[in-house]
Amino acid sequence: METKEIEIFRLSEIIARSMREELSDDERRVLDEWLAQDERHRTMYAAFGREEVLAEQVRLRQTIDWQGDCRMFMSRRKSWRRRKLLYRSLRYAALFILLLSGATVWWVNSSRTDDLEQGSRLTDTRHRAFLTLAGGEQIVLSQNDTLTVPVLSQKGANIEIRENQITYSTVSAVNDNIPCNTLTTPRGREYLLTLSDGTRVWLNTESQLRYPVQFTGERRTVYLVGEAYFDVHPDASHPFTVISGPAEVTVLGTSFNLRAYPEEDIVTTLVSGAVQMSEKVGGQSVRLTPGEQGCLEKTNGYMTKREVDTYLHTAWKDGRIVFRNMRLEDLFTTLARWYDLEVVYLNPEVKDIRFTGDMDKTERFGDILRIIEQNRRVHFHVKGRTVSVSWQ
């Protein structure tokens, strides 16, 4: 390998270490000298710090032979020098790609497998969800159930259960004493529910939704604990309301995600339409437009709103685990629900390390741990269904 190529790979490592805030004094000096050489170097380095650039490189690394491509680049440098004026911009673009790919290799370099082998055997547990009828009878929902249950005692409503989906249909309309059913999902299980008005609800893991078998009166009201994505059937004369603890979200016809686990803030993310998020005790409220998120804070009862990337908060219903600059503790809160885990932090400070990624929820847990551990700052030890987290 040529001396210049070695220098570039060394610089790639230094850039990666700077992103992890692990530079020695000598490495800091080398980086500062390189940055001072050319404004384009500083532009490149600024791009390295953009999390979306790094996340995309992490995703692509699995399918690209970075070192082979780098060697090919170096072998062609002499011919490029002969056409220096014509290819000046291409040369710097190639240098950017080379440095970024090298930094990504260092950032994502996998070094340990022994403690993760047990984690590889952990998959989502797919515990059974269950449907509780108004009279207390429970129907256990297996993975591939297919049956139709005519609920004669529930005022003419039919329930169709088919492959992780429940669909309600109204046989005859009634006006009083409408029974309410409850759908409950355990850790590692989701369910799609279609209500009698055509509203579709994706119920996330470890969640519960209580709802009438058919809607009557002026409002359509359901009760949520946990997280769900709602695609509400439009009906301007009958607002749709989701109640979760002290929070209340009212819509006419829209798509939104509501996250309301007992130990967390209550968060509404609007994808389309419009919603009104209210706090029942203090009377606070915010009106959301698409791309906005309302939050009712558990600690102080304040209600706020902000603009967000809705994909980060709704991708779970499409089988993705997505996180951007997320604290490790928050990431493992989500993973623990899906994979049915207990997490122990041997070093409390490790909770605040931040990660960016986009992963398939069908991945084996051990593979996900490997991806996270490639940060080279954390170490995982798996025993049974307990994951211990510490500094490397």
N, C-alpha and C positions, 0 to 999 in steps of 0.2 A: 504494500500500500504506500503511495507517495506521501512525502512529508506534508504537503499541503492538504491532502485528504485526511491525514491523521489530525491535523489542526482543526479541520472543519468538524470532524466527529467529536473532538475534545470540546470545541465551542458549543456543539449541540448539547453535550452533557452539562456544561456550565449553565446554559440557558435553562435546561430542565431543572437543575438544582436551584437556580434563582427563583423559578416559579414555585418551588417548594420551600423557599426561604432557608436554604441549607448551605449557602455559599461560605467558603473559607475566605480569609483575607486575600490570599493569593488569587483565588478564583474571582473575587470581586474586582481585583486590579485588572485581570485579563479582560473581564467583561467590560469594564469602564473604558479600557483602551480601545477595544473594538467599537464601542458605541461612539467614541470620540472621533474615529477615523472618517466617518461618512454619515451624512444625515439619513441616507437610505438604510444604514444599519439600524439607526434609531427607529425608523418607520417599521422595519421588519420586527424589531424586538417588541414594539408596541402591539403589533398584530399577534405576536405569540401569546400575549396576556389576555387576548379575547377568548373567553371560555367557549364560544361557539366554534372558533377555529380549532382549538385543541380537542374539543369533543368530536368534531368531524374526523380529525386525524386519528383519534383513538379508534373510531369505528372502522375506518379504512385500513388501519394497520393489519388487521387480521387477513386481508386478501392481497396485500402488496408486498413484494420483495424489496424492502427499502434499501438494503445494503447492495443488492444487485443493481438497482436503479442508480444508486449513488456512484457505484464504480463505472457504470456506463456514462454517467454525466462527466466524471473526471476524465475518462478516456477521450472524450470529445472536446475537452477544453482547449487543446492546442489549435484545432481547426477553427474554433470559435474566435480565438485571438486574432487570426488572420482577417476576420471580418468584424473587428471590434466595433467600428462605428455603426454598422448595420444591425448588429445583434446586442448592442449594449443593454437595451431594456430586457431582452430575453435572458441575457446572462444574469441580471439581478433577479429576475423572476425565478430562474432555475436555482440560484443560490438560496432564495427564500424557501423554495420547496425542499431543498436539501437540508437546510438547517432545521426547518420545521419538522421534517420527517425524522431527522436524527434526534431532535429534542423529544419527539413523541416516543421514539424507541426507548430512550432513557426513562421517560416518564412512565411508560407502560410496561417496562421490562419485568417479566415474571421471574421470580427467583426461588420461590419455595412451593412445594407441593405436599409435603408430608402431613402437615396439620390440616390440610384442606381435603384430603382424601375421604375422611369421614363425612365432611360436608357435602361431597359429591353424591353421597347416597341419600341425602335429604332432598326430597321433592315436595311440592305442595301436597298437603295431606289429603285434600279432597274429602274432608269430613262431610257428613250428610246435613244438608239444610232441612228445615221442616216447616210445615204450614200448620198453624194453629187456628182451628175454626172457632167461631163465636162461642160454641158450647163447651170448649175446652179440648175437644178431640184433636189429636195431632196426626198429621200425615207426614211420614218420613219420606224425603225426596232423595232418591238415589240418582246416580249420575245420568243414567239413560232411561229414566222412567218414561213410560208412555201410557197414559190412562186418562179417561174422562170421568169426572166425578159429578154427577148431578146432585147439587146441594138442595135437596127438597125442603129442608127446614130453613133455608136462607132466602126466602122470599123470591124464589124463581130464578136464582142465578146459577149458571153452570160454570164449572172450573175445568179447564183442559190443561193437563200437565204433560209436557213433551220435551225431553232432552234439555234440561236446565231452563225451561221456560214455563211460566204459568199464564194462561190467558182466561180472562173473565168475559162472559157474555151475558146479557140480560134477556131472559125469556119473557118476563112480564114485569112491567113497572109497578112499583109500590110506593107508598108515600109515608109510611111510618114504621118504626121499630126495625130499621135496617141493621142487620148484623154486621159486625166488623171482624175481619180475619187478620192474622199477623203472620208475616213471612220473616223467618229468622235464618241468617247465614252464619255458620261458624267460621273459624279461621281456615283459610285456604279454600274458600268456596264463594262463588258469586252466583247471582240468579237474575234472570230477566223476567219482569212481571208486566203484563198488559192489563191495565185496569178496565173497568166496564165502559168507560167513556172513550177508550182508545189511547189514553195516555200510557206511554211506555216508561218503565222504571228499571234501570240497571242497579241492582242492590249489591254494593261492594261487600268484601269479606268482613266478618264479625259485625254485622249490622242487623237492624230490625225495622220493618215497616208495618204499621197498623193502618188499615184502610177499610172502607165499607165495600160490601160486595156489589153495590151499585150506588150511584150518587143521586140524591134528591135535594130539594130545597135550592136556595140561592147560591150556595157555595159548595165547592168540591174540596174536602179537607182530608189530609192524611197526616200521620205522625211518624217521625223518623228518629232513630237512634243509630249513629254510625255515619255511613256515607252512601249516597245514591246520586245517579245522574238521571234527570227527568227530561223527557221529551213530551211536553204537555200538549194534548189535543186542544186546538183553539175553540173557545166558546166564550165570546165576549159577555154574554149574559150570566155566566156562571164562573166567577174567578176560581182559580185553583190555588189552594193554600197548603203549604207544608209547615207543620209546627214541630219544632225540636227544642225542648227545654224552654229557655226564655226567648228564643228567636222564632220569628214567623216570617215566611217568605210567600208573597202573593203574586200570581201571574195570571194572564189571560190565555196566552198560548205562546210557548217559548221553550228553549232548551237551556238547561243550567245544571250545575253540579252543586250539591250541598253536602258539606263535610261537617259532621256534628258528633264526633266521638266524645264520650263523657269527660275525658281528661284533657280535651283540647279546646282551642277557640272554635267558634262556629263560623264557618267560611262558606260563602255563596259565590260561585263563579258563573258569570252569565256568558253564554255562547251566542244566543240569538234572542230577539224579542226585547222585553223589558220586565224587570221585577222590582218589587218593593220589599225591602228587608226591614223588619221592625223588631224592636225589643219591647216585650210585653210589659215589663215592670216600670221602666223609666220613660217609656214613650218615644225613645229615639227611633229614627228611621233613615234609611238612605235609599235612593232610587238608582238602580244600576242600568247602564246601557251595555251593549255587547263589548266584550273585552275588559269589563270591569269586575272587580271582586269586592264584596262587602265582608267585613269581619267584625264579629262581636267578641271582644276579648273577655276571657273567663276571669282574669285577675282583677280587672277594674270596672268591667261592665261597659267600657267605651265601645262605640261603633264607628268604624272607619271604612273608607273605600279607596281603591287604587286601581291603576291599569295593570293588567297581567297578560302573559301569554297563556291563553286558555288551554292549549295543548298540554301544558305541564300538569294541569289539574283534572283533565278529562281522559287522558290517554289510557288510564287503567281499564276503562270499559272496553277498549280495543285490544287488550292483552299486553300492554306495555307498562314498564316501570320507568318513569322518566323523572330525572332530578337535575336541577341546575343550581350550582353553587349551594347545595344543600348540606346542612350539618350532618355529620355521621349519625348522631343520635336520632335525628328526625328520619333519616333514611332507614335506619334499622327498626324504627317504630313501624314503618310500612312493611318491611321485609318480614318482621316477626308475625304480623297478622296473616300474611299470605302463606308463609312456610311453617307457621305454628311453632315459634321459637321463644326461648327466653334468652335475654342478652345481659351479660355481666361486663361492666367496664372496670378493668383492673387499674387503669389510669384515667381518672375523670377528665383530664384535659383533652383526651383523644376525642371526646364527644363533639368538640368544636371544629375538627378538621372538616373542610368542605369538599364536596365532590360534584362532578357533572357527568351525566350518562343517560343512555336510552337503551333499555334492555327488554328482552322478551320474557314475559312472566312464566313461560313454560321452561325456561332454563333451569338446569339443576342448581340447587343452592350453592354447591361447592364451586361451580363455574362462576357464579356471581361473586362469591368471595374472592376468587382469583382476580377477577376484574378490579374489584375494589382494592385488593392488597397490592396490585401493581403500582399503586401510589408510592409504595416503598416507605411508607411512614407508619403503617399499622400492621399488626399481626393478629391472626385469628386462631383460636384453638376450639375445636368442636368436640363435645362429648355428649352423646345422646342428642337431646334437642336443646342443649345449652351452648351458646357461643360466647366465649370469653374474648374480649378485645383489649389489646395493649399496644404500647409503642413497639416498633421494631427495634 
